[in-house]
Amino acid sequence: MSATLYTGGTIWTGREETAALLVVDGVVTAIGEAAHAHDAAPDAATVDLRGGFLMPSFGDGHAHPLYGGLEAVGPAVRGCTSVDEIVSAVRQFAEANPEQEWIVGASYDGSLAEGGLFDARWLDAAVPDRPVVLRAWDYHTVWCNSVALERAGITADTPDPALGEIPHREDGSVLGTLREWGAVDLVMNVMPPRDEQMRIDALGTAADYYLAHGVTWVQDAWVEPADVATYVEAARRDALRMRFNLALYADPRHFDTQVTRFAEQRRLVEDAGNPLLTAQTVKFFADGVVENETGALLQPYCSGLHSHGDGAAGGNRGMQNWEGDSLAEAARRVDELGLQIHIHAIGDAAVRQALDAIEYVVAQNPPRDRRPVIAHCQLVDDADLARFAALGVIPNMQPLWAQLDALMTVLTIPRLGAERADRQYPINTLDTSGAPLSFGSDWPVSSGAPLDGIAVATSRRTADGEPQGGWTPHEVLPIERALTAYTAGVARQAFAENTWGVLTPGASADMVWLQRDPRATAPLDLPTAGIQATYLRGVLMHGAED
């Protein structure tokens, strides 16, 4: 028997505060005075928290860990602050890796070029003889050089594919930026697959990243068959060091074929026999993103840069990926398989379509514990706010995005207009409505550190403290609610509230030890609260106890 007593600091169970916690064989056995009882575990080791703060570990309700891990094996463009800096990083990487047939990287800042439009010729100057493909921070956009466009067969005469856009220069030639899946897949489909060992190693890189930030469970919100195979192989090798749940990707172009394979993919995961890996979810994209003007809106965009949907005469209202009632019917078929529905919905029209789909599922299929998820919820029409609680829909929100950073001020607000922009990310409104709020990061789209997101959730301010008093301050979330959304809220989304997310007797000892109490820390200082240690099932996975 392995037993450890934690004391000497503040222990927040997720429900109450206590001074001691006993873990036996990876399970919380007692809290408070009962944890000190000699007969509970007479040979227990003691960990002195040294005035720190022990709490349930975080979960990430929406992210892309495999993609995040793979970023580390390409050119380092994430931190670049100019187009020239990106091009230089690509050049240096290409020179250092002459054996790589394709140069593949992510995630560049889409606000560094006007309108988010990047030219192939800029990359040609760095690498003229090999394909270069860079994903933007949003993963809905890629920037290619001319060789990559040629390999994909994309010319000035290539029409915009279904669910995609190929921007052109004024002379009609292809620019080099591809938007949304239909266009992005033209290049992705001709790229050679990544080495499987590289992909398994990328999951290790992702685990290192997450554990260093106190996260022990993550929803991989976009998994295709090759990704399932990678996870299963990693599970069989016992190479997973945290909990993962897979959301199998539902593509409206191929759904009738995909849906027949979802049960088989879930069975492959179950047969791997690793309790850290599950596959109980299906991911739908209802729309794109506001920055590309592919997020689906009830009213047209302000800038008039594109003409999706209604066309130029009616104004661009973005892109709905599932036409008519197809999303509702697809969701019903997924629900029949006993799988959880997880829908990406950015714009208010997409959120309404997602809610309508879930309402249809509830009406058509027998009652069961569904816990459907709508991720992002950037814009929600007032008429739809109460529907989350009424339908039991979990709004999985990315609190880090609720700030006036360059992405918001340069790309988003000009497209939405000031009045509509100020209705974004109604986190507190949804929480107080009774909706079962959970948090996620969408890493590597943005930081996967929960404390970064909680800092914004509790302040609606940038890291520089702007604006004073917070942007849309009525949406500021109290600190304990923000902590709960990133712990118990995610556990509920994962159907795991009886396993982790709180530190009560019988729960798994999935814990994070912070150097100071976040409840007594100014919001802007939360990112530096310090992760002392992260535990999974009572085992130290990151940090040190001495």
PETA-V162172 format. One record per helix or strand of 2 or more residues. SS is the DSSP state (alpha for helix, beta for strand). FROM is the first residue (numbers start at 1). LEN is the number of residues. If there is no record, write none. Layout:
SS&FROM&LEN  SS&FROM&LEN
This chain:
beta&3&10  beta&17&8  beta&27&5  alpha&33&4  beta&45&4  beta&53&4  beta&58&6  alpha&65&9  alpha&83&14  beta&102&7  alpha&110&3  alpha&114&3  alpha&120&5  beta&131&6  beta&141&4  alpha&146&6  beta&165&4  beta&174&6  alpha&180&9  alpha&196&17  beta&215&9  alpha&225&12  beta&243&8  alpha&255&4  alpha&262&11  beta&277&9  alpha&290&3  alpha&311&4  alpha&326&11  beta&340&6  alpha&348&17  beta&373&4  alpha&382&3  alpha&387&5  beta&394&4  alpha&399&3  alpha&406&11  alpha&418&4  alpha&427&6  beta&438&2  alpha&450&8  alpha&473&3  alpha&479&7  alpha&488&6  beta&511&4  alpha&518&3  alpha&523&6  beta&531&6  beta&539&5
